[in-house]
Amino acid sequence: MKHLVASILLLSSVCAFAQNNNPGSQPDYPQDYFRNPLDIPIFLAGNFGECRPGHFHSGVDIKTLGKENQPVHAAADGYISRIKMDKTGFGHGLYITHPNGYTTLYAHLNDFAPAIQRYLKKEQYEKKHWDIDIQLTPDQFPVKKGDQVAWSGNTGASTAPHLHFEIRDTKTEHPLNPELFGLPIVDKIAPVPTEVVIYGRDVIGEGFYQTNRYTIRVRKKDKTYQLADDVDTGAPFSYGVIRDTMILEDQYGIGIGINVDDHMDGSDNTLAFYTAQLYLDDSLQVEIKLDDIGYDLSRYVNAYADYKIKQQNNKWVQCLFKLPGNHLDQIYSYLNRNEGKLYWPDNGPHKVSIIITDDRGNQSEILFYIKSGQVRSNYVQSSAKVFFLPNKINDYNWVDMRFSLSGNALYDRVPFTPKTTKFDSGYSDKHKVLESYIPVHSYFDLQIKPNKYVSPLLTSKMVMIYSDDKEEDGRAAAMTDSGWCLAKVRNFGTYWLDVDTIPPTIKLDQKNGANLSKSKQITFEVKDNKTSVKKFAGYLDGKWICFEQHNDLFFYKFDEHCPKGKHQLVFTAEDENGNSSDYHLTFTR
């Protein structure tokens, strides 16, 4: 079998570069319509298109000087069309629909403007739910550009105070890149590539997640980024690497990935690039533009980026080629006929250039050469008994474990060799369902058969435990009529059955214990040993009050529903298996 020896040669001088099209060209969005939603200059902690766990970042994260409760203003005329309260995600979110076809989102807020806050609280107490999603009509809360609508905060999945700001297409509801709308952002710093990853595409016939990867550091020399002199010689290819020489299989070509940090003036946070273009001998092979990514497609970040490297090395390597099960078509404004893989017809050398542009037009270039050769094969055929394929239904049925993957579950071909480990401490053996570094796009039904008798009293207490070899996580499992336990899961890794009869623990989380005379709120810390808190409620003197959840903390901010005097509070929490506990508190306010 033929093979390819790719020799990567350092450049001693800057080469002229002929572009085939205009990198970083922007869509025709209005440039002076939206204002800065804050009263302070815009410095970004995050921008559109950043790779995040399970999704692309859908807006810009504007810093709030490390503090909460900065005034938040309507970015343009319109009306408040939606208020959404959530324990994760955007936390307290407010949406404004504008007459020009766009909608803006303001997220991780604390409180809303007084009239909006009063309306929200009325709805929460009528529905007896704090996490509600309210749709509003144009006549309820019209706003003018600059009106204060809220205060910034740190709610939902936020890890530090900031304002998450989005601009969406009202009709499609797709988030668009806010930096393309002319917001007052100062950024003169070009993207900084740190690594190039070379993929021996499908070299052992098992697909992307088993293929060889070779990471090469890059550093700036003159005006371009070139391959570092001290490249790692421990590459995982069959014949290794001698200096700058790698061994790849020629009949499949190679793929290229890049690790890039972008920065802006006045911020030390890393950001995402806007466009990336890959050229072979000055001929465009791939162009990626990070804009207009619908929420229904955002999870394809796990196909766009190298999920395996992220899981194993905590790096976001963005692939300049497209996997067969990746349906995020719109970000690829150009792809060669090989879906981004590179081929060349002779020994070469051949020039590879990667142009990276940020949202403000700042540009960087990675430049190197590749050269071909021939060597003898020593690749070993896969020992896998089963191969699962993308874009088709894949079923597996065995004596005590079975599952079915939908047609959009996989991004590439993966080998599956069943592996079961004897386990007497739970209610089943441990079953390895592929590797945890392989992503799965959609939920799938996983069924495991108990290896011991389950009494009728425990059928509602079954849990399916998941491990990625680092942490364990559990979810309630339903017992089927045929005696199997079923749960919907969305990760590959190791699963087994257990039971959960222990209710959540509730702890009063106050510095002064039950002395609440000077406190502004009551806070409980609630944890469950195997699953999660599914339901909770607080009753003050027998009446429902609005407790809110943020991670493991559940809190009630004192309001008109808790006048001065002595009170009896009962807080209840229930897990996924129906185990519940109560906390009774007598206090004086």
LUMPAZA-925296 format. One line per field, with one value per residue (C-alpha): y, x, z negated; residue in one letter; residue number from 1. Coordinates in steps of 0.1 Angstrom, whole numbers, plus 5000, padded with zeros to 4 digits. Layout:
<recs>
yy [Y/...]
xx [X/...]
zz [Z/...]
resn [A/...]
resi [NUM/...]
</recs>
This chain:
<recs>
yy [5000/5035/5059/5096/5111/5147/5169/5202/5228/5259/5291/5314/5343/5357/5346/5367/5354/5356/5355/5339/5358/5385/5370/5382/5398/5407/5405/5437/5443/5478/5496/5524/5509/5493/5511/5497/5482/5494/5528/5517/5509/5475/5450/5414/5383/5362/5366/5350/5316/5305/5268/5260/5225/5214/5246/5276/5309/5328/5364/5386/5386/5422/5428/5448/5459/5427/5439/5432/5456/5478/5495/5477/5497/5488/5487/5502/5510/5481/5462/5436/5404/5377/5372/5338/5327/5296/5280/5273/5288/5325/5327/5359/5368/5396/5399/5430/5428/5456/5469/5463/5425/5418/5408/5415/5393/5405/5376/5367/5397/5403/5423/5440/5476/5481/5478/5447/5432/5437/5420/5391/5385/5386/5359/5337/5338/5331/5301/5291/5287/5309/5294/5307/5317/5347/5358/5395/5416/5449/5471/5458/5471/5493/5507/5535/5532/5538/5530/5511/5476/5457/5454/5431/5401/5366/5343/5310/5294/5325/5320/5358/5390/5401/5409/5383/5403/5388/5400/5375/5374/5377/5355/5326/5331/5325/5343/5365/5379/5411/5424/5427/5454/5482/5482/5505/5480/5488/5459/5462/5429/5401/5365/5344/5309/5286/5251/5233/5197/5174/5144/5112/5109/5074/5058/5027/5026/5033/5069/5103/5095/5067/5085/5097/5133/5153/5187/5212/5244/5276/5309/5343/5350/5382/5387/5351/5322/5293/5259/5259/5246/5224/5203/5173/5141/5118/5118/5088/5079/5043/5052/5082/5115/5123/5160/5176/5144/5127/5095/5096/5074/5089/5073/5092/5126/5147/5171/5202/5217/5249/5262/5299/5326/5360/5390/5426/5458/5462/5425/5395/5370/5348/5352/5333/5342/5352/5336/5309/5302/5272/5274/5248/5264/5296/5277/5281/5247/5258/5289/5291/5321/5321/5338/5329/5296/5284/5269/5237/5233/5247/5212/5205/5223/5187/5178/5211/5210/5180/5166/5140/5166/5187/5158/5146/5178/5205/5224/5237/5226/5238/5215/5229/5200/5186/5153/5133/5136/5173/5192/5227/5235/5273/5281/5266/5293/5272/5235/5216/5185/5164/5182/5200/5172/5180/5159/5168/5150/5148/5149/5187/5207/5224/5256/5256/5289/5295/5330/5338/5370/5384/5404/5437/5427/5420/5392/5365/5339/5305/5295/5262/5236/5199/5173/5138/5105/5067/5042/5007/5000/4985/4994/4968/4962/4970/4943/4959/4935/4962/4996/5023/5047/5083/5093/5059/5042/5020/4993/4971/4942/4919/4897/4924/4957/4973/5007/5024/5054/5077/5087/5120/5106/5101/5125/5098/5061/5045/5010/4992/4963/4953/4954/4943/4943/4922/4945/4931/4963/4977/4962/4953/4948/4978/4983/5004/5021/5034/5058/5090/5110/5102/5127/5118/5144/5132/5115/5077/5051/5029/4997/4976/4944/4940/4912/4907/4906/4940/4941/4959/4985/4994/4996/5033/5038/5025/5048/5045/5057/5071/5074/5091/5077/5110/5117/5098/5111/5095/5097/5080/5048/5035/4998/4983/4955/4931/4938/4961/4996/5024/5059/5086/5094/5117/5106/5076/5059/5034/5027/5005/5002/5011/5021/5055/5055/5085/5119/5152/5168/5204/5227/5263/5284/5315/5330/5337/5305/5311/5347/5364/5398/5415/5392/5401/5365/5329/5305/5266/5244/5212/5182/5147/5118/5100/5121/5157/5179/5176/5196/5221/5245/5269/5276/5306/5302/5277/5299/5293/5318/5323/5303/5305/5280/5287/5255/5239/5270/5278/5312/5334/5372/5388/5408/5419/5383/5381/5410/5418/5393/5356/5331/5293/5282/5248/5241/5208/5191/5160/5141/5123/5090/5107/5107/5139/5158/5189/5216/5234/5268/5293/5328/5364/5392]
xx [5000/5012/5020/5028/5058/5048/5078/5070/5097/5103/5103/5133/5115/5080/5064/5039/5004/4976/4941/4912/4885/4880/4886/4864/4838/4808/4771/4750/4738/4728/4758/4744/4711/4720/4737/4759/4735/4756/4768/4805/4828/4825/4852/4845/4849/4836/4824/4802/4812/4834/4835/4817/4808/4779/4773/4787/4786/4757/4764/4790/4798/4803/4823/4807/4838/4836/4804/4767/4738/4751/4722/4712/4695/4674/4698/4671/4634/4610/4590/4598/4586/4598/4609/4625/4637/4660/4683/4709/4716/4707/4694/4672/4667/4649/4641/4633/4618/4627/4608/4638/4636/4660/4655/4680/4686/4700/4709/4723/4705/4695/4663/4643/4631/4604/4573/4586/4597/4562/4546/4570/4564/4526/4530/4553/4529/4498/4516/4534/4567/4597/4612/4587/4588/4564/4555/4544/4525/4538/4515/4525/4561/4572/4607/4628/4665/4684/4655/4668/4652/4672/4704/4732/4740/4755/4724/4720/4751/4772/4805/4813/4794/4788/4761/4754/4741/4727/4712/4689/4671/4635/4620/4645/4654/4690/4717/4739/4774/4768/4803/4792/4765/4789/4789/4816/4843/4880/4902/4934/4949/4952/4944/4973/4975/4993/4992/4985/4972/4977/4953/4962/4927/4912/4947/4936/4901/4882/4873/4882/4882/4907/4929/4964/4969/5001/5003/5029/5035/5037/5054/5056/5085/5085/5049/5036/5033/5056/5062/5084/5120/5115/5086/5077/5092/5067/5039/5016/5020/5031/5067/5069/5085/5121/5127/5101/5091/5057/5043/5008/4987/4984/4951/4931/4949/4953/4931/4943/4931/4941/4943/4938/4935/4921/4922/4909/4923/4917/4907/4928/4901/4906/4881/4871/4882/4855/4869/4895/4906/4928/4948/4969/4993/4972/4940/4912/4902/4881/4865/4847/4827/4813/4779/4742/4743/4708/4702/4690/4725/4747/4755/4774/4803/4812/4817/4833/4859/4881/4860/4886/4913/4889/4880/4916/4937/4911/4919/4896/4911/4889/4890/4894/4875/4840/4830/4803/4778/4783/4752/4764/4766/4761/4794/4813/4812/4835/4846/4866/4852/4870/4851/4883/4908/4940/4955/4984/4995/5032/5061/5060/5068/5034/5025/4999/4985/4959/4944/4926/4906/4887/4855/4872/4893/4926/4944/4971/4986/5001/5025/5044/5052/5044/5063/5053/5072/5066/5071/5060/5028/5027/4991/4970/4934/4908/4898/4864/4834/4809/4812/4786/4781/4770/4737/4720/4703/4727/4712/4730/4712/4729/4720/4719/4725/4709/4705/4696/4713/4693/4705/4719/4736/4772/4795/4818/4824/4832/4842/4824/4837/4813/4830/4813/4830/4817/4802/4785/4781/4753/4723/4741/4775/4793/4788/4811/4791/4819/4845/4838/4859/4835/4806/4770/4746/4712/4697/4693/4675/4699/4685/4704/4691/4696/4718/4699/4663/4646/4618/4585/4594/4625/4613/4607/4641/4663/4691/4715/4750/4774/4812/4836/4865/4868/4834/4802/4767/4733/4697/4665/4658/4624/4617/4600/4574/4601/4624/4649/4658/4657/4671/4676/4714/4735/4771/4792/4811/4805/4770/4755/4724/4719/4691/4684/4663/4681/4663/4682/4700/4689/4712/4704/4731/4731/4761/4740/4720/4683/4689/4674/4665/4692/4692/4678/4671/4668/4692/4693/4720/4704/4723/4713/4736/4729/4706/4695/4668/4637/4612/4613/4590/4588/4557/4556/4529/4512/4514/4537/4566/4590/4622/4648/4675/4711/4732/4729/4716/4679/4670/4640/4645/4623/4594/4559/4549/4570/4560/4577/4569/4573/4570/4569/4588/4587/4611/4607/4630/4625/4649/4644/4633/4606/4627/4618/4628/4615/4632/4612/4623/4608/4622/4614/4618]
zz [5000/5008/4980/4979/4962/4955/4948/4932/4941/4921/4942/4941/4958/4962/4994/5014/5012/5038/5023/5043/5026/5000/4965/4937/4960/4939/4944/4949/4914/4901/4886/4865/4853/4820/4791/4764/4739/4710/4699/4697/4727/4743/4732/4741/4720/4748/4784/4810/4823/4794/4789/4756/4742/4764/4782/4800/4780/4794/4785/4768/4731/4721/4689/4661/4642/4621/4605/4607/4610/4639/4656/4688/4716/4747/4776/4800/4801/4799/4773/4747/4763/4738/4703/4695/4660/4659/4634/4661/4695/4697/4661/4660/4697/4714/4752/4771/4806/4830/4860/4884/4882/4853/4817/4789/4758/4725/4702/4668/4654/4618/4615/4643/4644/4617/4639/4656/4622/4608/4638/4636/4599/4604/4631/4609/4579/4601/4617/4585/4605/4605/4637/4663/4699/4707/4742/4744/4768/4784/4763/4729/4726/4755/4751/4767/4775/4742/4718/4688/4688/4662/4641/4650/4628/4626/4629/4648/4661/4656/4637/4632/4635/4671/4696/4724/4754/4786/4818/4835/4868/4856/4883/4881/4844/4854/4833/4855/4848/4829/4837/4874/4864/4858/4820/4805/4799/4802/4813/4832/4821/4847/4838/4824/4837/4813/4828/4861/4859/4888/4891/4909/4922/4915/4915/4896/4912/4880/4885/4871/4834/4839/4865/4858/4847/4847/4830/4841/4823/4843/4836/4853/4876/4895/4907/4906/4882/4890/4876/4845/4847/4816/4830/4809/4823/4804/4829/4828/4865/4873/4881/4858/4867/4875/4872/4895/4913/4907/4921/4935/4957/4992/5004/4977/4977/4946/4926/4908/4875/4858/4822/4822/4795/4803/4780/4780/4766/4728/4722/4712/4722/4752/4781/4813/4848/4874/4906/4914/4950/4960/4993/5011/5036/5034/5043/5018/5002/4972/4959/4925/4913/4878/4881/4882/4862/4852/4817/4834/4850/4822/4808/4840/4823/4812/4849/4859/4832/4822/4794/4785/4780/4759/4737/4732/4733/4727/4759/4786/4820/4848/4879/4914/4929/4924/4910/4928/4900/4895/4908/4898/4935/4934/4917/4946/4972/4993/4992/5018/5032/5005/4977/4968/4969/4988/5017/5040/5072/5068/5043/5041/5022/5019/5001/4973/4961/4934/4932/4899/4895/4864/4863/4867/4898/4880/4898/4892/4915/4909/4937/4944/4970/4974/4995/5005/5005/5004/4976/4968/4948/4913/4904/4886/4895/4869/4844/4839/4843/4851/4869/4864/4893/4895/4912/4905/4877/4857/4833/4808/4789/4765/4736/4709/4728/4759/4775/4808/4823/4846/4880/4867/4836/4850/4869/4883/4885/4851/4841/4813/4794/4765/4731/4699/4664/4635/4608/4577/4558/4581/4598/4631/4645/4660/4697/4719/4746/4769/4756/4737/4761/4790/4791/4797/4811/4800/4770/4773/4753/4734/4718/4692/4676/4638/4627/4595/4583/4580/4555/4564/4538/4557/4593/4590/4574/4602/4614/4643/4633/4659/4658/4682/4662/4644/4628/4621/4627/4624/4637/4629/4650/4658/4653/4684/4685/4698/4668/4684/4670/4696/4695/4722/4724/4745/4737/4745/4717/4690/4675/4648/4626/4590/4567/4550/4518/4502/4503/4510/4481/4472/4453/4442/4458/4436/4418/4387/4388/4382/4372/4402/4388/4408/4439/4473/4482/4470/4487/4486/4500/4515/4528/4540/4537/4571/4593/4591/4575/4598/4577/4549/4532/4502/4481/4457/4432/4455/4486/4516/4519/4548/4542/4570/4579/4588/4590/4555/4538/4534/4522/4514/4514/4488/4503/4495/4491/4459/4436/4403/4375/4367/4395/4402/4433/4449/4478/4497/4522/4543/4565/4598/4580/4559/4527/4508/4477/4458/4438/4411/4400/4375/4378/4370/4395]
resn [M/K/H/L/V/A/S/I/L/L/L/S/S/V/C/A/F/A/Q/N/N/N/P/G/S/Q/P/D/Y/P/Q/D/Y/F/R/N/P/L/D/I/P/I/F/L/A/G/N/F/G/E/C/R/P/G/H/F/H/S/G/V/D/I/K/T/L/G/K/E/N/Q/P/V/H/A/A/A/D/G/Y/I/S/R/I/K/M/D/K/T/G/F/G/H/G/L/Y/I/T/H/P/N/G/Y/T/T/L/Y/A/H/L/N/D/F/A/P/A/I/Q/R/Y/L/K/K/E/Q/Y/E/K/K/H/W/D/I/D/I/Q/L/T/P/D/Q/F/P/V/K/K/G/D/Q/V/A/W/S/G/N/T/G/A/S/T/A/P/H/L/H/F/E/I/R/D/T/K/T/E/H/P/L/N/P/E/L/F/G/L/P/I/V/D/K/I/A/P/V/P/T/E/V/V/I/Y/G/R/D/V/I/G/E/G/F/Y/Q/T/N/R/Y/T/I/R/V/R/K/K/D/K/T/Y/Q/L/A/D/D/V/D/T/G/A/P/F/S/Y/G/V/I/R/D/T/M/I/L/E/D/Q/Y/G/I/G/I/G/I/N/V/D/D/H/M/D/G/S/D/N/T/L/A/F/Y/T/A/Q/L/Y/L/D/D/S/L/Q/V/E/I/K/L/D/D/I/G/Y/D/L/S/R/Y/V/N/A/Y/A/D/Y/K/I/K/Q/Q/N/N/K/W/V/Q/C/L/F/K/L/P/G/N/H/L/D/Q/I/Y/S/Y/L/N/R/N/E/G/K/L/Y/W/P/D/N/G/P/H/K/V/S/I/I/I/T/D/D/R/G/N/Q/S/E/I/L/F/Y/I/K/S/G/Q/V/R/S/N/Y/V/Q/S/S/A/K/V/F/F/L/P/N/K/I/N/D/Y/N/W/V/D/M/R/F/S/L/S/G/N/A/L/Y/D/R/V/P/F/T/P/K/T/T/K/F/D/S/G/Y/S/D/K/H/K/V/L/E/S/Y/I/P/V/H/S/Y/F/D/L/Q/I/K/P/N/K/Y/V/S/P/L/L/T/S/K/M/V/M/I/Y/S/D/D/K/E/E/D/G/R/A/A/A/M/T/D/S/G/W/C/L/A/K/V/R/N/F/G/T/Y/W/L/D/V/D/T/I/P/P/T/I/K/L/D/Q/K/N/G/A/N/L/S/K/S/K/Q/I/T/F/E/V/K/D/N/K/T/S/V/K/K/F/A/G/Y/L/D/G/K/W/I/C/F/E/Q/H/N/D/L/F/F/Y/K/F/D/E/H/C/P/K/G/K/H/Q/L/V/F/T/A/E/D/E/N/G/N/S/S/D/Y/H/L/T/F/T/R]
resi [1/2/3/4/5/6/7/8/9/10/11/12/13/14/15/16/17/18/19/20/21/22/23/24/25/26/27/28/29/30/31/32/33/34/35/36/37/38/39/40/41/42/43/44/45/46/47/48/49/50/51/52/53/54/55/56/57/58/59/60/61/62/63/64/65/66/67/68/69/70/71/72/73/74/75/76/77/78/79/80/81/82/83/84/85/86/87/88/89/90/91/92/93/94/95/96/97/98/99/100/101/102/103/104/105/106/107/108/109/110/111/112/113/114/115/116/117/118/119/120/121/122/123/124/125/126/127/128/129/130/131/132/133/134/135/136/137/138/139/140/141/142/143/144/145/146/147/148/149/150/151/152/153/154/155/156/157/158/159/160/161/162/163/164/165/166/167/168/169/170/171/172/173/174/175/176/177/178/179/180/181/182/183/184/185/186/187/188/189/190/191/192/193/194/195/196/197/198/199/200/201/202/203/204/205/206/207/208/209/210/211/212/213/214/215/216/217/218/219/220/221/222/223/224/225/226/227/228/229/230/231/232/233/234/235/236/237/238/239/240/241/242/243/244/245/246/247/248/249/250/251/252/253/254/255/256/257/258/259/260/261/262/263/264/265/266/267/268/269/270/271/272/273/274/275/276/277/278/279/280/281/282/283/284/285/286/287/288/289/290/291/292/293/294/295/296/297/298/299/300/301/302/303/304/305/306/307/308/309/310/311/312/313/314/315/316/317/318/319/320/321/322/323/324/325/326/327/328/329/330/331/332/333/334/335/336/337/338/339/340/341/342/343/344/345/346/347/348/349/350/351/352/353/354/355/356/357/358/359/360/361/362/363/364/365/366/367/368/369/370/371/372/373/374/375/376/377/378/379/380/381/382/383/384/385/386/387/388/389/390/391/392/393/394/395/396/397/398/399/400/401/402/403/404/405/406/407/408/409/410/411/412/413/414/415/416/417/418/419/420/421/422/423/424/425/426/427/428/429/430/431/432/433/434/435/436/437/438/439/440/441/442/443/444/445/446/447/448/449/450/451/452/453/454/455/456/457/458/459/460/461/462/463/464/465/466/467/468/469/470/471/472/473/474/475/476/477/478/479/480/481/482/483/484/485/486/487/488/489/490/491/492/493/494/495/496/497/498/499/500/501/502/503/504/505/506/507/508/509/510/511/512/513/514/515/516/517/518/519/520/521/522/523/524/525/526/527/528/529/530/531/532/533/534/535/536/537/538/539/540/541/542/543/544/545/546/547/548/549/550/551/552/553/554/555/556/557/558/559/560/561/562/563/564/565/566/567/568/569/570/571/572/573/574/575/576/577/578/579/580/581/582/583/584/585/586/587/588/589]
</recs>
